[in-house]
Amino acid sequence: MSIFVGYCFTSVKNRWIHKAVSTVHLDKPAYKDDVQHLSSIHILAQKRKFDHWLKSL
């Protein structure tokens, strides 16, 4: 019984995290001439959206 309760807590927590991460929308990239520079900026901006969860691991 205690294993099941522990599993339920973990499962509920994981579902909440999954839902929060799943609602984050990525921006559409707008690369023009300097693809390498603009893609780097875009990737870092998108990563910042997930930093909250990445830093908590």
N, C-alpha and C positions, 0 to 999 in steps of 0.2 A: 504494500500500500504506500509506503513512504517513497519508494522508487517512482511510483506512478505520480504522486504529488509533485516530486522534484521534476519529473519529465514535463508535467503540465505547466509548471512555472516557466521552465526553459522554453517550452513551446510557445507560450503566450508572449514572452519577451521577444523571441525570435520573430514571431508574426508581426509584432509592433515595429521592430526594426526593419523588417522586410517591407512593410507597408510604407514606412517613412522614406526609405531609400527609393522605393519604386515610384513615389510621387514626384521625385526630383526630375525636372525636364532639362534635357541638354539643349543648348542653343545650336542653331544651324550655323555651320562655319561659312564665312564669307571671305574666301581666299581670292586674292587678285594677282598682283605681280610677284610679290615676295612670299611665296608659299611657305618656305621654311620658317621664316620669322613669324608670320601670321598664324601658322598652325601651332607653333610653340606657345604663343600668347593665348590662343584659343584653348589648348589642352590645359594649361595652368588655370585658366578661368573656370573650366569645367571641373577640374580637380578640387578647386576651392569649395564647390557645392557639396562635396563628399568628405571634406576634411573633418567635420564633426564626428563622423563615424570611424574614419580611418585613425584619428588620434586616440579614440577611446579603446582601441584594440590593444 
